[in-house]
Amino acid sequence: MLLAYLAISVLITGFISGVFGMAGGMILMGAFLLVLPVPVAMVLHAVTQMTSNGWRGVVWRRYADFRVFGRFLIGLVAASGLFFFVSYVPDRATVLICLGAVPFLVMLVPERLIPQADKPFGAEICGFLNALLQFVAGVSGPVLDAFFIRSGFDRRTVVATKAVCQTTAHLAKLIYFMRASDASTETAVEPSVIMLCTLMAVLGTTLSRSVLEKLSDAQFRRWTQSIIMLIGGLYFAQGVYLYAG
């Protein structure tokens, strides 16, 4: 039953991520936290999201802007360096509250203060904040989206470039939690579980391509924001409930 639950969760969220370039990761983290300890959820989430984003990057590779990706890496490496000597593993309530709060915090920041990824320093700042959120909440899609949603890129370039950026961000998260958890909690995941989740991530991403092709850029942006805000509200409420309990 657990394997079936994990497989279906990864398939559905891989499809959602493939269509909108985000949201799937947030849903998947919440699904994992229902049945797995935080360190294990972080590791398995990193592996599946690396696969999902990596495959999406391959599928849409001709649309990816690798100049933006290179600048994103600068910020990612800088943030990773700050956490090099840290072994912090958050509890379930903290992760859920961070997951839920991020979309709303992004909305509170005036649009003029959020540099876009295709503008000077936008990608570098995005990479830095992206890595910080990956280490604390395990997901950073809403912040990444904020740096792309008003850029001059069309939906294919947005999805492709975000995919290659997120692949490296999840790799950094995987390394961090494997290392951080060595000092606290066991993070061993069965190879069969990793293989199953990997296959489902590739399948979900592949099935999403035809849907993305049919969406207009306006529909893409409208649906992305609505889904993220709904999921964020649910996660925040759940996290607060766990703290109160």
WOWO-V501319 format. One record per backbone hydrogen bond with DSSP energy under -1.0 kcal/mol. CO is the residue of the C=O (numbers start at 1). NH is the residue of the N-H. Records with the same first field share a line. If there is no record, write none. Layout:
CO = NH, NH
//
This chain:
1 = 5
2 = 6
3 = 7
4 = 8
5 = 9
6 = 10
7 = 11
8 = 12
9 = 13
10 = 14
11 = 15
12 = 16
13 = 17
14 = 18
15 = 19
16 = 20
17 = 21
22 = 24
23 = 27
24 = 28
25 = 29
26 = 30
27 = 31
28 = 32
29 = 33
32 = 35, 36
37 = 41
38 = 42
39 = 43
40 = 44
41 = 45
42 = 46
43 = 47
44 = 48
45 = 49
46 = 50
47 = 51
48 = 52
49 = 53
50 = 54
51 = 55
52 = 56
53 = 57
54 = 58
55 = 59
56 = 60
58 = 61
60 = 63
65 = 69
66 = 70
67 = 71
68 = 72
69 = 73
71 = 75
72 = 76
73 = 77
74 = 78
75 = 79
76 = 80
77 = 81
78 = 82
79 = 83
83 = 86
91 = 95
92 = 96
93 = 97
94 = 98
95 = 99
96 = 100
97 = 101
98 = 102
101 = 105
102 = 106
103 = 107
104 = 108
105 = 109
110 = 113
111 = 114
116 = 119
119 = 122
121 = 125
122 = 126
123 = 127
124 = 128
125 = 129
126 = 130
127 = 131
128 = 132
129 = 133
130 = 134
131 = 135
132 = 136
133 = 137, 138
140 = 144
141 = 145
142 = 146
143 = 147
145 = 148, 149
147 = 117
148 = 151
154 = 158
155 = 159
156 = 160
157 = 161
158 = 162
159 = 163
160 = 164
161 = 165
162 = 166
163 = 167
164 = 168
165 = 169
166 = 170
167 = 171
168 = 172
169 = 173
170 = 174
171 = 175
172 = 176
173 = 177
174 = 178
175 = 179
176 = 180
177 = 181
180 = 183
181 = 184
190 = 194
191 = 195
192 = 196
193 = 197
194 = 198
195 = 199
196 = 200
197 = 201
198 = 202
199 = 203
200 = 204
201 = 205
202 = 206
203 = 207
208 = 212
209 = 213
211 = 215
216 = 220
217 = 221
218 = 222
219 = 223
220 = 224
221 = 225
222 = 226
223 = 227
224 = 228
225 = 229
226 = 230
227 = 231
228 = 232
229 = 233
230 = 234
231 = 235
232 = 236
233 = 237
234 = 238
235 = 239
236 = 240
237 = 241
238 = 242
239 = 243
240 = 244
241 = 245
//
